[in-house]
């Protein structure tokens, strides 16, 4: 039988409601069959067979042609539909293959006659096509990837707490819609995230479109809007060390710019954006401003921003963890159209400039075209409304929206939120003479953790409803449920909290103080510890540890001298570094040798001269300390000839490195004679 069947018969074209009425009149009121058939317009013989219950399948007003029937009854298929929708609401939907395998298992375990393939243990495509046609309430959809953290983070308990805190803040300060803002960052790339569909030849295996690169270069755009539909001029953060004026070409008016190595939002960049936000909104004690943002580190751990917000009458409210896809207005109503318009603008630029590629210098102009289309007041107003923030609507989310969190329906002590609503209700975010002193230790109590609600009522009970199967679909394919305990992460995070409250500010100050102390202690531990000079071999103080058998035993370690200034190790100053020549195995000060502290390989100038075979009377410049030069000159003037140890193993022969008297070749202090003699 073809999957798309076109009916060719006119049989059973009668109305099912008329057949029910005719059967009622015949069976209960004694109306003759012919009279009932004529009055209600139904076939006489069909009415008789149904009244006398002679049909096997088509009973009462049920229509059925032929001897073939569906594998499952209507009640069984309806129960299967409910199970499919329940899995989808928990973000564990079934694919076509999963549904076909489940149909086979249901038929086998419930001993239902079927024509499925027992070899492959799966239902056929014909059954799937008929099943979806009989139930148009389900359809194949392309799901959006959602992290497990978002699935379990968006639960009734956390959302309820957020709306309670939001309600108390709004009632205390009476923020109008145009004074409630939301800020978020988005990545802007030179390559489209998703290409638009194009026309191509039917049946072609691969259809391509030119882009600037495989991955492209990205920058960060900071978007901010109010519940009244007013957008703050954006900020661009480029992955550069220095700013160029060409990057500003074509950007929206009033935009600001910044650069760092990563091109992402960091503490200093967010502080700079917040100054831009203050200049645009101009908050005051009479007209304070509420700023809603996510829990990014640059937002929640920024003590400078919190201080400026308190001084300028700005309340900063942090959204709960992993709930921005539902509670953040910009994510709900602005970012998606902005990304789609950005992709279209990139494709348009490539079409108008064949042979060229989009670079970071064109991002501003291309983004401006997409931004002016997406930054519409209607998008911002509808986004705040859909999240239930403005107008305030804590019932905007129903129980079905929290079903996905039921998979991990357990209490877990992984992250304690920094503050509770009761501890921040009486806090004033700006300067006020009537500010109350709050005990930091008592206010930061542990609050309910962001996890699923244990009192969640599932919209589709799974085991309460009576099943039309002997073995229900929930047994063949159980609803997803976590087994055992989830792993606990040690990193601390911030949940829904008023960042401008006094307890939270005190907590940031304490964290900063502890961090400064730890860094200071770390610096002190990095300082080299000087050992006793009389008992320690100087070779133990080299940059790189040397094996004992590699150290020459000819020289006396306690009397090691610098090959440049002749100062002994025992008379050296505290903290002076020493390094050994890899050729002649003699020692020298770091300052005399002109090496850095982290260098571990050194060849003295005497050895370098011998290796390069320079002429006898050729002088070599080096880095000398003036006081050491004066001492060396005085020694040479007293007819003191300084001769080093033999270096036969390095160069062979009877060669010696000599320091020649001043009368022979010493001309200036900067040209100390270090010559090679044969």
C-alpha positions as CSV (number, residue, x, y, z in Angstrom):
1,X,0.0,0.0,0.0
2,X,1.5,3.4,-0.9
3,X,2.2,5.8,2.0
4,X,0.3,8.6,0.3
5,X,-3.0,6.9,-0.5
6,X,-5.8,8.7,-2.4
7,X,-9.2,7.4,-1.7
8,X,-11.1,6.2,-4.8
9,X,-14.4,5.0,-3.2
10,X,-17.4,6.9,-1.9
11,X,-18.3,4.4,0.7
12,X,-18.8,5.5,4.3
13,X,-19.3,9.1,3.3
14,X,-22.1,9.5,5.9
15,X,-21.9,11.7,8.9
16,X,-20.8,9.9,12.1
17,X,-23.0,12.2,14.3
18,X,-26.0,11.4,12.2
19,X,-25.3,7.7,12.5
20,X,-25.2,8.0,16.3
21,X,-28.5,9.9,16.4
22,X,-30.1,7.3,14.1
23,X,-28.9,4.4,16.3
24,X,-30.3,6.2,19.4
25,X,-33.7,6.6,17.7
26,X,-33.8,3.0,16.5
27,X,-32.6,1.3,19.7
28,X,-34.3,3.5,22.3
29,X,-37.3,5.1,20.6
30,X,-38.3,2.2,18.3
31,X,-38.1,4.2,15.1
32,X,-38.1,1.9,12.0
33,X,-34.8,1.4,10.2
34,X,-36.0,2.8,6.8
35,X,-37.5,5.9,8.5
36,X,-34.3,6.6,10.5
37,X,-32.1,6.0,7.4
38,X,-34.2,8.4,5.3
39,X,-34.4,11.2,8.0
40,X,-30.8,11.1,9.0
41,X,-29.3,10.3,5.6
42,X,-27.4,7.2,6.5
43,X,-27.2,3.9,4.5
44,X,-30.0,1.5,5.5
45,X,-27.9,-1.7,5.6
46,X,-25.1,0.0,7.5
47,X,-27.6,1.1,10.1
48,X,-29.0,-2.4,10.5
49,X,-25.6,-4.1,10.9
50,X,-24.5,-1.6,13.5
51,X,-27.8,-1.7,15.4
52,X,-27.7,-5.6,15.5
53,X,-23.9,-5.5,16.3
54,X,-22.9,-7.7,13.4
55,X,-19.7,-5.8,12.5
56,X,-16.5,-7.1,14.0
57,X,-14.5,-3.8,13.8
58,X,-16.8,-1.1,12.7
59,X,-19.1,-0.7,15.6
60,X,-21.5,2.1,16.4
61,X,-20.4,5.2,14.4
62,X,-16.8,4.0,13.9
63,X,-15.8,3.9,10.2
64,X,-13.5,1.2,8.9
65,X,-13.0,-0.2,5.4
66,X,-11.3,-3.4,4.6
67,X,-9.9,-6.1,6.8
68,X,-6.6,-4.5,7.7
69,X,-6.3,-2.8,11.1
70,X,-3.6,-0.7,12.9
71,X,-1.1,-2.5,15.1
72,X,-2.1,-0.5,18.2
73,X,-5.6,0.6,19.2
74,X,-6.5,4.2,19.5
75,X,-6.1,4.2,23.3
76,X,-2.7,2.6,23.0
77,X,-1.5,5.1,20.3
78,X,-2.8,8.0,22.5
79,X,-0.8,6.7,25.4
80,X,2.3,6.4,23.2
81,X,1.8,10.0,22.1
82,X,1.7,11.2,25.7
83,X,4.9,9.3,26.4
84,X,6.6,10.9,23.4
85,X,5.6,14.4,24.5
86,X,6.6,13.8,28.0
87,X,10.1,12.7,26.9
88,X,10.3,15.8,24.7
89,X,9.4,18.1,27.6
90,X,12.2,16.6,29.6
91,X,14.7,17.3,26.8
92,X,15.2,13.7,26.0
93,X,13.0,13.4,22.9
94,X,12.8,10.3,20.6
95,X,14.2,10.2,17.1
96,X,12.5,8.3,14.3
97,X,14.7,5.3,15.0
98,X,13.9,5.4,18.7
99,X,10.2,5.5,18.1
100,X,10.3,2.6,15.6
101,X,12.3,0.5,18.1
102,X,9.9,1.4,20.9
103,X,6.9,0.3,18.7
104,X,8.5,-3.0,18.1
105,X,9.2,-3.6,21.8
106,X,5.7,-2.7,22.8
107,X,4.2,-5.1,20.2
108,X,6.5,-7.9,21.3
109,X,6.3,-7.5,25.1
110,X,2.5,-7.0,24.9
111,X,2.0,-10.0,22.5
112,X,0.3,-7.8,19.9
113,X,0.2,-9.2,16.4
114,X,2.3,-7.1,14.0
115,X,4.2,-7.1,10.7
116,X,7.4,-5.6,12.0
117,X,10.8,-7.0,11.1
118,X,11.9,-9.5,13.8
119,X,15.3,-9.7,12.2
120,X,16.0,-6.0,12.6
121,X,13.8,-5.6,15.7
122,X,12.3,-2.4,14.5
123,X,9.0,-1.1,13.0
124,X,8.9,-0.1,9.4
125,X,8.8,3.3,7.8
126,X,5.2,2.7,6.6
127,X,4.0,2.3,10.1
128,X,5.8,5.5,11.1
129,X,4.3,7.4,8.2
130,X,0.8,6.2,9.1
131,X,1.3,6.9,12.8
132,X,2.4,10.5,12.2
133,X,-0.4,11.1,9.8
134,X,-3.0,9.8,12.3
135,X,-1.5,12.1,15.0
136,X,-0.8,15.5,13.5
137,X,-0.1,16.9,17.0
138,X,3.5,15.6,16.8
139,X,6.0,16.6,14.2
140,X,9.8,16.2,13.5
141,X,11.6,19.2,14.9
142,X,15.3,20.2,15.0
143,X,16.1,20.6,18.7
144,X,18.2,23.3,20.1
145,X,21.3,22.2,22.0
146,X,20.8,22.9,25.7
147,X,23.4,22.1,28.3
148,X,22.6,19.8,31.2
149,X,23.4,22.6,33.6
150,X,20.6,24.7,32.1
151,X,18.2,21.8,32.2
152,X,18.6,21.2,35.9
153,X,19.3,24.9,36.8
154,X,16.0,26.3,35.5
155,X,13.7,24.9,38.2
156,X,10.7,26.2,40.2
157,X,12.6,26.8,43.4
158,X,15.2,29.0,41.9
159,X,12.9,31.0,39.6
160,X,10.5,31.6,42.5
161,X,13.3,33.0,44.6
162,X,14.4,35.3,41.8
163,X,10.9,36.8,41.4
164,X,10.6,37.3,45.1
165,X,13.8,39.2,45.2
166,X,12.8,41.2,42.1
167,X,9.4,42.0,43.6
168,X,10.9,43.4,46.8
169,X,13.5,45.5,44.9
170,X,10.9,47.0,42.6
171,X,8.5,47.8,45.5
172,X,11.2,49.4,47.5
173,X,12.5,51.7,44.8
174,X,9.5,51.9,42.4
175,X,11.5,51.5,39.2
176,X,9.6,52.6,36.1
177,X,10.0,50.5,33.0
178,X,12.4,52.9,31.3
179,X,14.8,52.6,34.3
180,X,15.1,48.8,34.3
181,X,18.0,47.7,32.0
182,X,19.5,44.4,31.0
183,X,23.1,44.0,29.7
184,X,24.7,41.0,27.9
185,X,27.6,40.3,25.6
186,X,27.6,38.5,22.3
187,X,30.3,37.3,19.9
188,X,30.6,39.0,16.5
189,X,32.5,36.9,13.9
190,X,33.7,37.5,10.4
191,X,32.1,34.2,9.3
192,X,28.3,33.5,9.4
193,X,27.1,31.2,12.1
194,X,24.4,29.7,9.8
195,X,24.1,30.2,6.0
196,X,20.8,31.1,4.4
197,X,19.2,28.5,2.1
198,X,19.9,29.0,-1.7
199,X,18.5,27.5,-4.8
200,X,20.5,24.7,-6.4
201,X,20.0,21.8,-8.7
202,X,17.8,19.1,-7.3
203,X,19.8,16.0,-6.3
204,X,23.1,17.7,-6.1
205,X,25.2,16.2,-3.3
206,X,27.0,19.2,-2.0
207,X,26.0,22.9,-2.2
208,X,28.6,25.4,-1.2
209,X,28.8,29.1,-0.4
210,X,31.9,31.3,-0.1
211,X,32.9,32.7,3.3
212,X,35.8,34.7,4.5
213,X,37.5,31.8,6.3
214,X,36.8,28.5,8.0
215,X,36.5,29.9,11.5
216,X,37.0,33.6,11.2
217,X,38.0,36.3,13.7
218,X,35.7,37.3,16.6
219,X,35.1,40.4,18.6
220,X,32.7,41.1,21.5
221,X,29.8,43.4,21.4
222,X,28.1,44.6,24.6
223,X,24.3,45.2,24.2
224,X,22.1,46.9,26.8
225,X,18.5,47.8,26.6
226,X,15.7,49.0,28.9
227,X,12.2,47.7,29.4
228,X,11.0,50.8,27.7
229,X,12.7,49.9,24.4
230,X,15.7,52.3,24.8
231,X,19.1,50.8,23.7
232,X,22.4,52.0,25.1
233,X,25.0,52.5,22.4
234,X,27.0,49.3,22.2
235,X,30.6,48.6,23.1
236,X,33.1,46.7,21.0
237,X,36.0,44.7,22.4
238,X,38.7,43.7,19.8
239,X,41.4,41.1,20.2
240,X,44.3,43.6,19.8
241,X,46.9,45.4,21.8
242,X,46.4,48.9,20.3
243,X,43.2,50.5,18.9
244,X,43.0,51.8,15.3
245,X,40.6,54.4,14.0
246,X,39.7,52.2,11.1
247,X,37.9,49.8,13.5
248,X,35.4,52.6,14.4
249,X,34.2,53.1,10.8
250,X,30.5,52.6,10.3
251,X,29.7,51.6,13.9
252,X,26.5,52.8,15.6
253,X,26.6,56.4,16.9
254,X,27.8,56.7,20.4
255,X,29.6,53.4,20.5
256,X,32.8,52.9,22.6
257,X,35.7,50.6,22.0
258,X,38.3,48.6,23.8
259,X,41.1,46.2,23.2
260,X,42.7,43.3,25.0
261,X,44.6,40.1,24.1
262,X,41.6,37.8,24.2
263,X,38.9,40.1,22.9
264,X,36.5,39.0,25.7
265,X,34.9,40.9,28.5
266,X,37.1,41.3,31.5
267,X,37.1,43.3,34.8
268,X,38.6,46.4,33.4
269,X,36.5,46.4,30.3
270,X,33.3,46.0,32.2
271,X,34.2,48.8,34.5
272,X,34.8,51.0,31.4
273,X,31.4,50.0,29.9
274,X,29.8,50.8,33.3
275,X,31.1,54.3,33.1
276,X,29.6,54.6,29.6
277,X,26.3,53.3,31.1
278,X,26.3,55.9,33.8
279,X,26.9,58.7,31.3
280,X,24.0,57.5,29.1
281,X,21.4,56.7,31.8
282,X,22.4,59.5,34.3
283,X,20.9,57.9,37.5
284,X,20.3,59.9,40.6
285,X,18.8,59.4,44.1
286,X,15.5,60.6,42.8
287,X,15.6,58.4,39.8
288,X,17.6,55.2,40.6
289,X,18.3,52.6,37.9
290,X,18.0,48.8,38.1
291,X,20.6,46.8,36.0
292,X,20.0,43.1,35.5
293,X,22.9,40.9,34.3
294,X,24.2,37.3,34.3
295,X,26.7,35.8,36.7
296,X,29.8,36.3,34.6
297,X,33.0,36.7,36.6
298,X,33.6,40.2,35.2
299,X,30.2,41.2,36.5
300,X,29.9,39.5,39.9
301,X,33.6,39.9,41.1
302,X,34.1,43.5,40.1
303,X,34.5,45.5,43.3
304,X,35.1,48.8,41.5
305,X,31.8,48.5,39.6
306,X,29.9,47.6,42.8
307,X,31.4,50.7,44.5
308,X,30.5,53.0,41.6
309,X,27.0,51.6,41.4
310,X,26.4,52.3,45.1
311,X,27.7,55.8,44.7
312,X,25.6,56.5,41.6
313,X,22.2,55.1,42.7
314,X,22.3,51.9,40.6
315,X,20.9,48.5,41.8
316,X,22.6,45.5,40.1
317,X,20.7,42.3,40.2
318,X,22.3,39.0,39.2
319,X,20.3,36.3,37.5
320,X,20.3,32.8,38.8
321,X,22.8,30.3,37.5
322,X,22.0,28.7,34.1
323,X,18.7,30.4,33.7
324,X,19.6,33.2,31.2
325,X,18.0,31.3,28.3
326,X,14.6,31.9,30.0
327,X,15.1,34.9,32.3
328,X,17.4,37.2,30.4
329,X,15.4,39.6,28.1
330,X,18.3,40.1,25.6
331,X,18.7,36.3,25.2
332,X,15.0,35.8,24.8
333,X,14.1,38.5,22.3
334,X,17.1,40.3,20.8
335,X,20.2,38.1,20.4
336,X,18.7,35.6,18.0
337,X,17.4,38.1,15.5
338,X,20.7,40.0,15.8
339,X,22.6,36.9,14.9
340,X,20.4,36.1,12.0
341,X,20.6,39.7,10.7
342,X,24.4,39.6,11.2
343,X,24.6,36.4,9.0
344,X,22.6,38.1,6.3
345,X,24.7,41.2,6.4
346,X,27.9,39.1,6.1
347,X,26.4,37.2,3.1
348,X,25.4,40.5,1.5
349,X,28.9,42.0,1.9
350,X,30.5,38.9,0.3
351,X,28.1,39.1,-2.6
352,X,28.9,42.8,-3.2
353,X,32.6,42.3,-2.8
354,X,33.6,39.2,-4.8
355,X,37.2,38.1,-4.3
356,X,37.6,39.9,-0.9
357,X,37.2,38.6,2.6
358,X,35.7,40.2,5.7
359,X,38.3,41.3,8.3
360,X,38.1,42.8,11.7
361,X,38.1,46.3,10.1
362,X,34.7,45.6,8.4
363,X,33.0,44.1,11.5
364,X,31.8,47.5,12.8
365,X,30.0,48.5,9.6
366,X,28.4,45.0,9.0
367,X,27.3,44.8,12.7
368,X,25.8,48.3,12.5
369,X,23.5,47.2,9.7
370,X,22.3,44.1,11.6
371,X,22.1,46.0,15.0
372,X,19.7,48.7,13.6
373,X,17.3,46.0,12.4
374,X,17.4,43.9,15.7
375,X,17.5,46.8,18.2
376,X,13.8,47.6,17.8
377,X,11.8,48.9,20.8
378,X,9.2,46.2,20.2
379,X,11.8,43.4,20.5
380,X,13.0,44.8,23.9
381,X,9.5,45.4,25.3
382,X,8.2,41.9,24.3
383,X,11.4,40.3,25.7
384,X,10.9,41.9,29.1
385,X,7.3,40.8,29.0
386,X,8.1,37.2,28.0
387,X,10.5,36.8,30.9
388,X,7.9,38.2,33.4
389,X,10.2,41.1,34.6
390,X,8.2,44.0,33.1
391,X,5.3,43.9,33.7
392,X,6.0,41.8,36.8
393,X,4.5,38.4,36.3
394,X,5.9,35.5,38.5
395,X,3.4,33.1,36.9
396,X,4.7,33.5,33.4
397,X,6.3,30.1,33.6
398,X,4.0,27.1,34.2
399,X,4.9,23.7,35.8
400,X,5.5,22.2,32.3
401,X,8.5,24.6,31.9
402,X,10.2,23.0,34.9
403,X,9.8,19.3,33.9
404,X,13.3,19.1,32.5
405,X,14.7,19.7,36.0
406,X,12.8,16.6,37.2
407,X,15.5,14.4,35.7
408,X,18.0,15.5,38.5
409,X,15.3,15.9,41.1
410,X,17.6,15.8,44.2
411,X,19.1,18.3,46.6
412,X,22.8,18.8,46.2
413,X,25.2,21.0,48.2
414,X,27.5,22.1,45.4
415,X,27.3,25.9,45.4
416,X,25.9,28.1,48.2
417,X,24.4,31.4,47.0
418,X,26.1,34.4,48.4
419,X,23.0,36.1,49.7
420,X,19.4,35.6,50.4
421,X,16.5,38.0,49.7
422,X,15.9,38.7,53.3
423,X,19.5,40.0,53.7
424,X,19.4,42.5,50.9
425,X,15.9,43.9,51.1
426,X,16.8,46.8,53.4
427,X,19.9,47.7,51.5
428,X,20.2,51.1,49.7
429,X,22.4,50.9,46.6
430,X,23.3,54.6,46.8
431,X,24.5,57.1,49.5
432,X,21.9,57.6,52.2
433,X,22.2,59.0,55.7
434,X,19.7,56.5,57.0
435,X,21.8,53.5,56.0
436,X,21.6,50.6,58.4
437,X,24.6,48.7,59.5
438,X,24.3,45.0,58.6
439,X,26.3,42.2,60.1
440,X,28.2,40.5,57.4
441,X,28.5,37.2,59.0
442,X,24.8,36.8,59.8
443,X,23.5,38.1,56.5
444,X,25.4,35.7,54.2
445,X,23.6,32.6,55.3
446,X,23.2,29.6,53.1
447,X,20.1,29.8,50.9
448,X,18.3,27.1,48.9
449,X,20.6,25.9,46.2
450,X,19.8,26.1,42.5
451,X,18.3,22.7,41.9
452,X,15.0,21.1,40.9
453,X,12.0,21.6,43.1
454,X,11.0,18.5,45.1
455,X,7.4,19.5,44.9
456,X,7.2,19.7,41.2
457,X,3.9,18.5,39.7
458,X,4.6,17.0,36.3
459,X,1.9,17.9,33.7
460,X,1.9,14.3,32.5
461,X,2.0,11.8,35.4
462,X,3.9,8.7,34.3
463,X,2.9,5.9,36.7
464,X,-0.4,7.2,38.1
465,X,-2.3,7.0,34.8
466,X,-3.8,3.5,34.0
467,X,-2.1,2.0,31.0
468,X,-3.9,0.3,28.0
469,X,-0.8,-1.9,27.6
470,X,0.2,-4.9,29.6
471,X,3.7,-3.4,29.6
472,X,3.5,0.3,29.4
473,X,5.8,2.5,27.3
474,X,7.3,3.9,30.5
475,X,8.6,0.4,31.2
476,X,10.0,-0.3,27.8
477,X,11.5,3.2,27.6
478,X,11.6,4.7,31.1
479,X,11.6,8.4,31.7
480,X,15.2,9.7,32.3
481,X,16.3,9.9,35.9
482,X,19.7,10.4,37.4
483,X,21.3,7.4,39.2
484,X,23.3,8.0,42.3
485,X,24.8,11.3,43.2
486,X,26.0,14.0,40.8
487,X,29.5,15.1,40.9
488,X,30.1,18.2,43.1
489,X,32.2,20.9,41.7
490,X,34.4,22.9,44.0
491,X,34.4,26.2,42.1
492,X,32.2,28.8,43.9
493,X,29.6,30.7,41.9
494,X,27.1,33.5,42.6
495,X,23.4,32.9,42.3
496,X,20.6,35.4,42.3
497,X,21.7,38.2,44.5
498,X,21.7,42.0,44.7
499,X,25.3,42.8,43.9
500,X,25.1,46.4,45.4
501,X,24.0,45.2,48.8
502,X,26.3,45.8,51.8
503,X,26.9,42.1,52.7
504,X,27.9,41.3,49.1
505,X,30.2,44.3,48.9
506,X,31.8,43.3,52.2
507,X,32.3,39.8,50.9
508,X,34.1,41.2,47.8
509,X,36.4,43.3,50.0
510,X,37.3,40.3,52.1
511,X,38.0,38.2,49.0
512,X,40.2,40.9,47.6
513,X,42.1,41.2,50.9
514,X,42.7,37.5,51.0
515,X,43.8,37.5,47.4
516,X,46.3,40.3,48.0
517,X,47.7,38.5,51.1
518,X,48.1,35.3,49.1
519,X,49.9,37.1,46.3
520,X,52.2,38.8,48.7
521,X,53.0,35.6,50.4
522,X,53.7,34.0,47.0
523,X,56.1,36.7,46.2
524,X,58.0,36.3,49.4
525,X,58.2,32.5,48.8
526,X,59.7,33.2,45.4
527,X,62.7,35.1,46.9
528,X,65.9,32.9,46.8
529,X,67.0,31.7,50.2
530,X,70.8,32.3,50.7
531,X,72.6,29.5,52.4
532,X,75.8,29.7,54.5
533,X,78.6,30.7,52.3
534,X,81.3,28.9,54.2
535,X,79.7,25.5,54.0
536,X,78.0,25.5,50.7
537,X,79.6,24.8,47.4
538,X,79.0,27.7,44.9
539,X,78.2,25.1,42.2
540,X,75.0,24.3,44.1
541,X,73.8,27.9,43.5
542,X,73.8,27.7,39.7
543,X,70.7,28.2,37.6
544,X,70.8,24.6,36.6
545,X,71.7,21.7,38.8
546,X,74.8,19.8,37.7
547,X,75.6,16.2,38.3
548,X,78.4,15.6,40.8
549,X,80.5,13.6,38.4
550,X,80.4,16.4,35.9
551,X,82.0,19.0,38.2
552,X,85.7,19.4,37.8
553,X,87.6,18.4,40.9
554,X,90.7,20.5,40.0
555,X,89.4,23.7,41.4
556,X,88.8,24.5,45.0
557,X,85.0,25.2,45.5
558,X,85.5,27.4,48.5
559,X,88.1,29.6,46.6
560,X,86.1,29.9,43.3
561,X,86.9,33.2,41.7
562,X,85.0,35.2,39.1
563,X,86.9,35.0,35.8
564,X,86.2,38.6,35.1
565,X,86.6,40.5,38.4
566,X,88.6,37.8,40.4
567,X,86.3,38.2,43.4
568,X,86.1,35.0,45.5
569,X,82.8,33.3,46.2
570,X,83.3,33.7,50.0
571,X,83.5,37.5,49.6
572,X,80.5,37.8,47.4
573,X,77.5,39.9,48.3
574,X,74.3,38.3,49.5
575,X,71.9,37.6,46.7
576,X,74.5,37.8,43.9
577,X,74.0,35.2,41.3
578,X,76.8,33.0,39.9
579,X,77.0,31.1,36.6
580,X,79.5,28.5,35.2
581,X,81.0,28.6,31.8
582,X,80.1,25.4,29.9
583,X,83.6,25.3,28.2
584,X,86.3,26.2,30.7
585,X,84.1,25.2,33.7
586,X,85.0,28.4,35.6
587,X,82.6,30.7,37.5
588,X,81.5,34.3,37.1
589,X,79.0,36.8,38.5
590,X,75.7,37.2,36.6
591,X,76.4,40.9,36.3
592,X,80.0,40.4,35.1
593,X,78.9,37.8,32.5
594,X,75.9,39.9,31.4
595,X,73.3,37.1,31.7
596,X,69.8,37.2,33.0
597,X,68.7,35.4,36.1
598,X,66.7,32.8,34.3
599,X,69.5,31.8,31.8
600,X,71.1,28.4,32.5
601,X,73.7,28.2,29.6
602,X,76.8,30.5,29.4
603,X,80.0,30.6,27.5
604,X,82.6,33.2,28.5
605,X,84.1,35.6,26.1
606,X,87.6,34.0,26.4
607,X,86.2,30.6,25.2
608,X,84.2,32.3,22.5
609,X,87.3,34.0,21.2
610,X,89.2,30.7,21.1
611,X,86.4,29.0,19.3
612,X,86.1,31.7,16.6
613,X,89.9,31.8,16.0
614,X,90.3,35.5,16.3
615,X,93.6,37.2,15.9
616,X,96.0,37.6,18.8
617,X,95.7,41.3,19.2
618,X,92.0,41.6,18.6
619,X,90.0,43.0,21.5
620,X,86.5,41.9,22.5
621,X,84.0,44.2,24.2
622,X,82.1,42.9,27.2
623,X,79.9,44.2,29.9
624,X,82.0,45.4,32.8
625,X,81.3,47.1,36.1
626,X,83.4,50.3,36.4
627,X,84.6,49.5,40.0
628,X,85.7,46.0,38.9
629,X,87.6,47.5,35.9
630,X,89.5,49.9,38.1
631,X,90.6,47.0,40.4
632,X,91.7,44.9,37.5
633,X,93.7,47.8,35.9
634,X,95.5,48.4,39.2
635,X,96.4,44.7,39.4
636,X,97.8,44.7,35.8
637,X,99.8,47.9,36.4
638,X,101.6,46.1,39.3
639,X,102.9,43.5,36.8
640,X,100.5,40.8,37.8
641,X,100.0,38.4,35.0
642,X,96.8,36.4,35.4
643,X,96.7,33.0,33.7
644,X,93.8,30.6,33.6
645,X,93.8,26.8,33.8
646,X,94.7,24.8,30.7
647,X,92.0,24.2,28.3
648,X,93.4,21.4,26.3
649,X,90.2,19.3,26.5
650,X,88.2,22.1,24.8
651,X,90.6,23.2,22.0
652,X,93.5,20.9,22.1
653,X,97.2,21.8,22.1
654,X,99.1,23.9,24.5
655,X,96.9,26.9,24.4
656,X,96.3,29.2,27.3
657,X,93.8,32.0,27.8
658,X,95.8,35.0,29.1
659,X,95.0,38.4,30.3
660,X,97.7,40.6,28.8
661,X,99.4,43.5,30.6
662,X,98.1,47.0,30.1
663,X,101.4,48.1,28.3
664,X,100.7,45.7,25.5
665,X,97.1,46.3,24.5
666,X,94.9,47.8,27.2
667,X,93.7,51.2,25.8
668,X,90.4,52.0,27.5
669,X,88.4,50.7,30.5
670,X,85.7,49.6,28.1
671,X,88.2,47.6,26.0
672,X,89.6,45.1,28.5
673,X,92.2,42.9,26.7
674,X,91.1,39.3,26.7
675,X,93.2,37.7,24.0
676,X,94.0,34.2,22.9
677,X,97.7,33.4,22.8
678,X,99.3,30.3,21.4
